[in-house]
Amino acid sequence: MTLDEARKHIGSIVKYIPFKGCDESQCEYGEITSVNDKYVFVRYGREINSKATRPEDLKLS
């Protein structure tokens, strides 16, 4: 995903893929809450706060 794609999809669910070829159990799902000039902020699971995530590690779910 790119930062521009993430900006267009604020509020959407994304899949976090920690590394290429990882097992599905290592992936996480969350909602895009905001985007800055470097990171996509995603609220995972039942977390209260969003976490800065590299856009290249995300895929629209």
PyMOL Python script that loads the backbone (N, CA, C, O; Angstrom):
from pymol import cmd

cmd.read_pdbstr("""\
ATOM      1  N   MET A   1       0.843  -1.163   0.000  1.00  0.00           N
ATOM      2  CA  MET A   1       0.000   0.000   0.000  1.00  0.00           C
ATOM      3  C   MET A   1       0.895   1.235   0.000  1.00  0.00           C
ATOM      4  O   MET A   1       2.005   1.212   0.531  1.00  0.00           O
ATOM      5  N   THR A   2       0.399   2.308  -0.600  1.00  0.00           N
ATOM      6  CA  THR A   2       1.121   3.577  -0.576  1.00  0.00           C
ATOM      7  C   THR A   2       0.446   4.516   0.419  1.00  0.00           C
ATOM      8  O   THR A   2      -0.670   4.259   0.871  1.00  0.00           O
ATOM      9  N   LEU A   3       1.131   5.600   0.752  1.00  0.00           N
ATOM     10  CA  LEU A   3       0.539   6.594   1.649  1.00  0.00           C
ATOM     11  C   LEU A   3      -0.714   7.209   1.023  1.00  0.00           C
ATOM     12  O   LEU A   3      -1.696   7.455   1.723  1.00  0.00           O
ATOM     13  N   ASP A   4      -0.686   7.458  -0.287  1.00  0.00           N
ATOM     14  CA  ASP A   4      -1.852   8.025  -0.961  1.00  0.00           C
ATOM     15  C   ASP A   4      -3.037   7.067  -0.909  1.00  0.00           C
ATOM     16  O   ASP A   4      -4.167   7.495  -0.676  1.00  0.00           O
ATOM     17  N   GLU A   5      -2.793   5.780  -1.123  1.00  0.00           N
ATOM     18  CA  GLU A   5      -3.869   4.787  -1.016  1.00  0.00           C
ATOM     19  C   GLU A   5      -4.441   4.773   0.397  1.00  0.00           C
ATOM     20  O   GLU A   5      -5.656   4.708   0.585  1.00  0.00           O
ATOM     21  N   ALA A   6      -3.557   4.833   1.382  1.00  0.00           N
ATOM     22  CA  ALA A   6      -3.996   4.815   2.777  1.00  0.00           C
ATOM     23  C   ALA A   6      -4.861   6.033   3.079  1.00  0.00           C
ATOM     24  O   ALA A   6      -5.880   5.913   3.760  1.00  0.00           O
ATOM     25  N   ARG A   7      -4.470   7.202   2.582  1.00  0.00           N
ATOM     26  CA  ARG A   7      -5.259   8.423   2.814  1.00  0.00           C
ATOM     27  C   ARG A   7      -6.678   8.278   2.248  1.00  0.00           C
ATOM     28  O   ARG A   7      -7.646   8.749   2.844  1.00  0.00           O
ATOM     29  N   LYS A   8      -6.782   7.627   1.103  1.00  0.00           N
ATOM     30  CA  LYS A   8      -8.086   7.431   0.465  1.00  0.00           C
ATOM     31  C   LYS A   8      -8.932   6.394   1.195  1.00  0.00           C
ATOM     32  O   LYS A   8     -10.142   6.316   0.981  1.00  0.00           O
ATOM     33  N   HIS A   9      -8.303   5.599   2.055  1.00  0.00           N
ATOM     34  CA  HIS A   9      -9.012   4.502   2.712  1.00  0.00           C
ATOM     35  C   HIS A   9      -9.037   4.624   4.238  1.00  0.00           C
ATOM     36  O   HIS A   9      -9.133   3.617   4.939  1.00  0.00           O
ATOM     37  N   ILE A  10      -8.951   5.853   4.751  1.00  0.00           N
ATOM     38  CA  ILE A  10      -9.081   6.035   6.201  1.00  0.00           C
ATOM     39  C   ILE A  10     -10.446   5.485   6.618  1.00  0.00           C
ATOM     40  O   ILE A  10     -11.469   5.785   6.002  1.00  0.00           O
ATOM     41  N   GLY A  11     -10.436   4.682   7.667  1.00  0.00           N
ATOM     42  CA  GLY A  11     -11.653   4.018   8.134  1.00  0.00           C
ATOM     43  C   GLY A  11     -11.792   2.598   7.621  1.00  0.00           C
ATOM     44  O   GLY A  11     -12.656   1.851   8.081  1.00  0.00           O
ATOM     45  N   SER A  12     -10.946   2.217   6.669  1.00  0.00           N
ATOM     46  CA  SER A  12     -10.998   0.867   6.108  1.00  0.00           C
ATOM     47  C   SER A  12     -10.164  -0.109   6.937  1.00  0.00           C
ATOM     48  O   SER A  12      -9.266   0.289   7.679  1.00  0.00           O
ATOM     49  N   ILE A  13     -10.484  -1.395   6.793  1.00  0.00           N
ATOM     50  CA  ILE A  13      -9.744  -2.458   7.467  1.00  0.00           C
ATOM     51  C   ILE A  13      -8.568  -2.872   6.587  1.00  0.00           C
ATOM     52  O   ILE A  13      -8.713  -3.051   5.377  1.00  0.00           O
ATOM     53  N   VAL A  14      -7.414  -3.020   7.208  1.00  0.00           N
ATOM     54  CA  VAL A  14      -6.211  -3.454   6.506  1.00  0.00           C
ATOM     55  C   VAL A  14      -5.592  -4.661   7.214  1.00  0.00           C
ATOM     56  O   VAL A  14      -5.855  -4.934   8.385  1.00  0.00           O
ATOM     57  N   LYS A  15      -4.780  -5.351   6.466  1.00  0.00           N
ATOM     58  CA  LYS A  15      -4.039  -6.501   6.991  1.00  0.00           C
ATOM     59  C   LYS A  15      -2.575  -6.100   7.102  1.00  0.00           C
ATOM     60  O   LYS A  15      -1.978  -5.634   6.131  1.00  0.00           O
ATOM     61  N   TYR A  16      -2.002  -6.280   8.279  1.00  0.00           N
ATOM     62  CA  TYR A  16      -0.581  -6.008   8.501  1.00  0.00           C
ATOM     63  C   TYR A  16       0.180  -7.296   8.258  1.00  0.00           C
ATOM     64  O   TYR A  16      -0.113  -8.323   8.869  1.00  0.00           O
ATOM     65  N   ILE A  17       1.158  -7.242   7.364  1.00  0.00           N
ATOM     66  CA  ILE A  17       1.991  -8.398   7.018  1.00  0.00           C
ATOM     67  C   ILE A  17       3.409  -8.076   7.469  1.00  0.00           C
ATOM     68  O   ILE A  17       4.096  -7.288   6.819  1.00  0.00           O
ATOM     69  N   PRO A  18       3.868  -8.682   8.592  1.00  0.00           N
ATOM     70  CA  PRO A  18       5.158  -8.304   9.170  1.00  0.00           C
ATOM     71  C   PRO A  18       6.365  -8.583   8.278  1.00  0.00           C
ATOM     72  O   PRO A  18       7.347  -7.842   8.323  1.00  0.00           O
ATOM     73  N   PHE A  19       6.305  -9.647   7.462  1.00  0.00           N
ATOM     74  CA  PHE A  19       7.387  -9.925   6.520  1.00  0.00           C
ATOM     75  C   PHE A  19       6.867 -10.864   5.446  1.00  0.00           C
ATOM     76  O   PHE A  19       5.933 -11.633   5.672  1.00  0.00           O
ATOM     77  N   LYS A  20       7.486 -10.791   4.275  1.00  0.00           N
ATOM     78  CA  LYS A  20       7.073 -11.606   3.135  1.00  0.00           C
ATOM     79  C   LYS A  20       7.204 -13.088   3.474  1.00  0.00           C
ATOM     80  O   LYS A  20       8.231 -13.536   3.984  1.00  0.00           O
ATOM     81  N   GLY A  21       6.154 -13.830   3.183  1.00  0.00           N
ATOM     82  CA  GLY A  21       6.175 -15.262   3.416  1.00  0.00           C
ATOM     83  C   GLY A  21       5.822 -15.676   4.837  1.00  0.00           C
ATOM     84  O   GLY A  21       5.934 -16.851   5.184  1.00  0.00           O
ATOM     85  N   CYS A  22       5.398 -14.724   5.663  1.00  0.00           N
ATOM     86  CA  CYS A  22       5.056 -15.057   7.048  1.00  0.00           C
ATOM     87  C   CYS A  22       3.776 -15.894   7.089  1.00  0.00           C
ATOM     88  O   CYS A  22       2.985 -15.893   6.146  1.00  0.00           O
ATOM     89  N   ASP A  23       3.594 -16.590   8.175  1.00  0.00           N
ATOM     90  CA  ASP A  23       2.405 -17.390   8.384  1.00  0.00           C
ATOM     91  C   ASP A  23       1.217 -16.466   8.654  1.00  0.00           C
ATOM     92  O   ASP A  23       1.382 -15.395   9.237  1.00  0.00           O
ATOM     93  N   GLU A  24       0.037 -16.874   8.238  1.00  0.00           N
ATOM     94  CA  GLU A  24      -1.182 -16.078   8.440  1.00  0.00           C
ATOM     95  C   GLU A  24      -1.391 -15.728   9.911  1.00  0.00           C
ATOM     96  O   GLU A  24      -1.925 -14.664  10.224  1.00  0.00           O
ATOM     97  N   SER A  25      -0.978 -16.605  10.806  1.00  0.00           N
ATOM     98  CA  SER A  25      -1.162 -16.359  12.245  1.00  0.00           C
ATOM     99  C   SER A  25      -0.327 -15.177  12.747  1.00  0.00           C
ATOM    100  O   SER A  25      -0.585 -14.653  13.831  1.00  0.00           O
ATOM    101  N   GLN A  26       0.665 -14.760  11.969  1.00  0.00           N
ATOM    102  CA  GLN A  26       1.515 -13.635  12.351  1.00  0.00           C
ATOM    103  C   GLN A  26       0.969 -12.292  11.849  1.00  0.00           C
ATOM    104  O   GLN A  26       1.484 -11.238  12.221  1.00  0.00           O
ATOM    105  N   CYS A  27      -0.057 -12.328  11.017  1.00  0.00           N
ATOM    106  CA  CYS A  27      -0.658 -11.110  10.473  1.00  0.00           C
ATOM    107  C   CYS A  27      -1.673 -10.554  11.470  1.00  0.00           C
ATOM    108  O   CYS A  27      -2.222 -11.281  12.297  1.00  0.00           O
ATOM    109  N   GLU A  28      -1.904  -9.252  11.369  1.00  0.00           N
ATOM    110  CA  GLU A  28      -2.892  -8.586  12.224  1.00  0.00           C
ATOM    111  C   GLU A  28      -3.814  -7.758  11.339  1.00  0.00           C
ATOM    112  O   GLU A  28      -3.442  -7.339  10.242  1.00  0.00           O
ATOM    113  N   TYR A  29      -5.018  -7.534  11.839  1.00  0.00           N
ATOM    114  CA  TYR A  29      -5.990  -6.713  11.132  1.00  0.00           C
ATOM    115  C   TYR A  29      -6.316  -5.492  11.970  1.00  0.00           C
ATOM    116  O   TYR A  29      -6.360  -5.561  13.198  1.00  0.00           O
ATOM    117  N   GLY A  30      -6.542  -4.384  11.301  1.00  0.00           N
ATOM    118  CA  GLY A  30      -6.876  -3.160  12.014  1.00  0.00           C
ATOM    119  C   GLY A  30      -7.500  -2.138  11.089  1.00  0.00           C
ATOM    120  O   GLY A  30      -7.636  -2.362   9.886  1.00  0.00           O
ATOM    121  N   GLU A  31      -7.881  -1.005  11.675  1.00  0.00           N
ATOM    122  CA  GLU A  31      -8.540   0.073  10.943  1.00  0.00           C
ATOM    123  C   GLU A  31      -7.601   1.265  10.794  1.00  0.00           C
ATOM    124  O   GLU A  31      -6.983   1.699  11.766  1.00  0.00           O
ATOM    125  N   ILE A  32      -7.497   1.787   9.586  1.00  0.00           N
ATOM    126  CA  ILE A  32      -6.697   2.988   9.352  1.00  0.00           C
ATOM    127  C   ILE A  32      -7.390   4.166  10.025  1.00  0.00           C
ATOM    128  O   ILE A  32      -8.560   4.440   9.761  1.00  0.00           O
ATOM    129  N   THR A  33      -6.665   4.858  10.893  1.00  0.00           N
ATOM    130  CA  THR A  33      -7.244   6.011  11.581  1.00  0.00           C
ATOM    131  C   THR A  33      -6.691   7.329  11.068  1.00  0.00           C
ATOM    132  O   THR A  33      -7.388   8.343  11.109  1.00  0.00           O
ATOM    133  N   SER A  34      -5.446   7.340  10.582  1.00  0.00           N
ATOM    134  CA  SER A  34      -4.858   8.561  10.025  1.00  0.00           C
ATOM    135  C   SER A  34      -3.576   8.201   9.282  1.00  0.00           C
ATOM    136  O   SER A  34      -3.090   7.071   9.335  1.00  0.00           O
ATOM    137  N   VAL A  35      -3.049   9.208   8.588  1.00  0.00           N
ATOM    138  CA  VAL A  35      -1.823   9.030   7.791  1.00  0.00           C
ATOM    139  C   VAL A  35      -1.019  10.310   7.910  1.00  0.00           C
ATOM    140  O   VAL A  35      -1.577  11.405   7.849  1.00  0.00           O
ATOM    141  N   ASN A  36       0.309  10.177   8.083  1.00  0.00           N
ATOM    142  CA  ASN A  36       1.151  11.370   8.025  1.00  0.00           C
ATOM    143  C   ASN A  36       2.096  11.232   6.837  1.00  0.00           C
ATOM    144  O   ASN A  36       1.821  10.450   5.927  1.00  0.00           O
ATOM    145  N   ASP A  37       3.188  11.964   6.825  1.00  0.00           N
ATOM    146  CA  ASP A  37       4.086  11.937   5.670  1.00  0.00           C
ATOM    147  C   ASP A  37       4.975  10.699   5.614  1.00  0.00           C
ATOM    148  O   ASP A  37       5.715  10.523   4.646  1.00  0.00           O
ATOM    149  N   LYS A  38       4.918   9.835   6.635  1.00  0.00           N
ATOM    150  CA  LYS A  38       5.775   8.649   6.660  1.00  0.00           C
ATOM    151  C   LYS A  38       5.041   7.368   7.048  1.00  0.00           C
ATOM    152  O   LYS A  38       5.385   6.289   6.565  1.00  0.00           O
ATOM    153  N   TYR A  39       4.037   7.476   7.912  1.00  0.00           N
ATOM    154  CA  TYR A  39       3.378   6.284   8.460  1.00  0.00           C
ATOM    155  C   TYR A  39       1.865   6.315   8.295  1.00  0.00           C
ATOM    156  O   TYR A  39       1.239   7.366   8.153  1.00  0.00           O
ATOM    157  N   VAL A  40       1.309   5.100   8.323  1.00  0.00           N
ATOM    158  CA  VAL A  40      -0.132   4.906   8.397  1.00  0.00           C
ATOM    159  C   VAL A  40      -0.421   4.520   9.844  1.00  0.00           C
ATOM    160  O   VAL A  40       0.242   3.642  10.396  1.00  0.00           O
ATOM    161  N   PHE A  41      -1.393   5.162  10.450  1.00  0.00           N
ATOM    162  CA  PHE A  41      -1.736   4.838  11.835  1.00  0.00           C
ATOM    163  C   PHE A  41      -2.936   3.899  11.835  1.00  0.00           C
ATOM    164  O   PHE A  41      -3.997   4.205  11.291  1.00  0.00           O
ATOM    165  N   VAL A  42      -2.729   2.744  12.465  1.00  0.00           N
ATOM    166  CA  VAL A  42      -3.721   1.671  12.439  1.00  0.00           C
ATOM    167  C   VAL A  42      -4.071   1.277  13.866  1.00  0.00           C
ATOM    168  O   VAL A  42      -3.193   1.092  14.709  1.00  0.00           O
ATOM    169  N   ARG A  43      -5.370   1.153  14.122  1.00  0.00           N
ATOM    170  CA  ARG A  43      -5.836   0.664  15.424  1.00  0.00           C
ATOM    171  C   ARG A  43      -6.115  -0.825  15.246  1.00  0.00           C
ATOM    172  O   ARG A  43      -7.043  -1.219  14.540  1.00  0.00           O
ATOM    173  N   TYR A  44      -5.292  -1.644  15.903  1.00  0.00           N
ATOM    174  CA  TYR A  44      -5.384  -3.099  15.782  1.00  0.00           C
ATOM    175  C   TYR A  44      -6.276  -3.681  16.872  1.00  0.00           C
ATOM    176  O   TYR A  44      -6.212  -3.269  18.030  1.00  0.00           O
ATOM    177  N   GLY A  45      -7.102  -4.638  16.488  1.00  0.00           N
ATOM    178  CA  GLY A  45      -7.927  -5.366  17.449  1.00  0.00           C
ATOM    179  C   GLY A  45      -8.703  -4.452  18.374  1.00  0.00           C
ATOM    180  O   GLY A  45      -9.424  -3.563  17.923  1.00  0.00           O
ATOM    181  N   ARG A  46      -8.552  -4.676  19.675  1.00  0.00           N
ATOM    182  CA  ARG A  46      -9.278  -3.883  20.679  1.00  0.00           C
ATOM    183  C   ARG A  46      -8.398  -2.812  21.313  1.00  0.00           C
ATOM    184  O   ARG A  46      -8.732  -2.270  22.366  1.00  0.00           O
ATOM    185  N   GLU A  47      -7.279  -2.511  20.673  1.00  0.00           N
ATOM    186  CA  GLU A  47      -6.383  -1.472  21.183  1.00  0.00           C
ATOM    187  C   GLU A  47      -7.099  -0.124  21.216  1.00  0.00           C
ATOM    188  O   GLU A  47      -7.974   0.142  20.391  1.00  0.00           O
ATOM    189  N   ILE A  48      -6.730   0.712  22.158  1.00  0.00           N
ATOM    190  CA  ILE A  48      -7.307   2.052  22.253  1.00  0.00           C
ATOM    191  C   ILE A  48      -6.569   3.007  21.322  1.00  0.00           C
ATOM    192  O   ILE A  48      -7.186   3.830  20.645  1.00  0.00           O
ATOM    193  N   ASN A  49      -5.265   2.892  21.295  1.00  0.00           N
ATOM    194  CA  ASN A  49      -4.437   3.795  20.498  1.00  0.00           C
ATOM    195  C   ASN A  49      -4.029   3.148  19.181  1.00  0.00           C
ATOM    196  O   ASN A  49      -3.921   1.927  19.071  1.00  0.00           O
ATOM    197  N   SER A  50      -3.805   3.996  18.190  1.00  0.00           N
ATOM    198  CA  SER A  50      -3.318   3.530  16.894  1.00  0.00           C
ATOM    199  C   SER A  50      -1.805   3.396  16.937  1.00  0.00           C
ATOM    200  O   SER A  50      -1.133   4.055  17.730  1.00  0.00           O
ATOM    201  N   LYS A  51      -1.280   2.536  16.077  1.00  0.00           N
ATOM    202  CA  LYS A  51       0.171   2.319  15.990  1.00  0.00           C
ATOM    203  C   LYS A  51       0.670   2.757  14.620  1.00  0.00           C
ATOM    204  O   LYS A  51       0.034   2.495  13.600  1.00  0.00           O
ATOM    205  N   ALA A  52       1.812   3.425  14.612  1.00  0.00           N
ATOM    206  CA  ALA A  52       2.449   3.820  13.356  1.00  0.00           C
ATOM    207  C   ALA A  52       2.929   2.562  12.644  1.00  0.00           C
ATOM    208  O   ALA A  52       3.623   1.728  13.227  1.00  0.00           O
ATOM    209  N   THR A  53       2.547   2.438  11.374  1.00  0.00           N
ATOM    210  CA  THR A  53       2.869   1.249  10.595  1.00  0.00           C
ATOM    211  C   THR A  53       3.384   1.688   9.224  1.00  0.00           C
ATOM    212  O   THR A  53       2.858   2.624   8.621  1.00  0.00           O
ATOM    213  N   ARG A  54       4.405   1.008   8.747  1.00  0.00           N
ATOM    214  CA  ARG A  54       4.922   1.319   7.401  1.00  0.00           C
ATOM    215  C   ARG A  54       3.867   0.948   6.362  1.00  0.00           C
ATOM    216  O   ARG A  54       3.295  -0.140   6.429  1.00  0.00           O
ATOM    217  N   PRO A  55       3.603   1.825   5.413  1.00  0.00           N
ATOM    218  CA  PRO A  55       2.545   1.539   4.430  1.00  0.00           C
ATOM    219  C   PRO A  55       2.825   0.287   3.601  1.00  0.00           C
ATOM    220  O   PRO A  55       1.892  -0.412   3.208  1.00  0.00           O
ATOM    221  N   GLU A  56       4.075   0.003   3.336  1.00  0.00           N
ATOM    222  CA  GLU A  56       4.401  -1.174   2.521  1.00  0.00           C
ATOM    223  C   GLU A  56       4.107  -2.492   3.245  1.00  0.00           C
ATOM    224  O   GLU A  56       4.121  -3.550   2.616  1.00  0.00           O
ATOM    225  N   ASP A  57       3.847  -2.447   4.530  1.00  0.00           N
ATOM    226  CA  ASP A  57       3.506  -3.644   5.298  1.00  0.00           C
ATOM    227  C   ASP A  57       2.001  -3.864   5.406  1.00  0.00           C
ATOM    228  O   ASP A  57       1.551  -4.765   6.114  1.00  0.00           O
ATOM    229  N   LEU A  58       1.216  -3.033   4.699  1.00  0.00           N
ATOM    230  CA  LEU A  58      -0.246  -3.111   4.799  1.00  0.00           C
ATOM    231  C   LEU A  58      -0.875  -3.478   3.462  1.00  0.00           C
ATOM    232  O   LEU A  58      -0.361  -3.154   2.391  1.00  0.00           O
ATOM    233  N   LYS A  59      -2.006  -4.167   3.567  1.00  0.00           N
ATOM    234  CA  LYS A  59      -2.788  -4.544   2.387  1.00  0.00           C
ATOM    235  C   LYS A  59      -4.253  -4.350   2.756  1.00  0.00           C
ATOM    236  O   LYS A  59      -4.674  -4.711   3.856  1.00  0.00           O
ATOM    237  N   LEU A  60      -5.035  -3.776   1.830  1.00  0.00           N
ATOM    238  CA  LEU A  60      -6.465  -3.631   2.095  1.00  0.00           C
ATOM    239  C   LEU A  60      -7.074  -5.010   2.282  1.00  0.00           C
ATOM    240  O   LEU A  60      -6.768  -5.946   1.543  1.00  0.00           O
ATOM    241  N   SER A  61      -7.931  -5.117   3.271  1.00  0.00           N
ATOM    242  CA  SER A  61      -8.530  -6.422   3.593  1.00  0.00           C
ATOM    243  C   SER A  61      -9.850  -6.597   2.882  1.00  0.00           C
ATOM    244  O   SER A  61     -10.499  -7.632   3.032  1.00  0.00           O
TER     245      SER A  61
END
""", "prot")
cmd.dss("prot")
cmd.show_as("cartoon", "prot")
cmd.util.cbc("prot")
cmd.orient("prot")
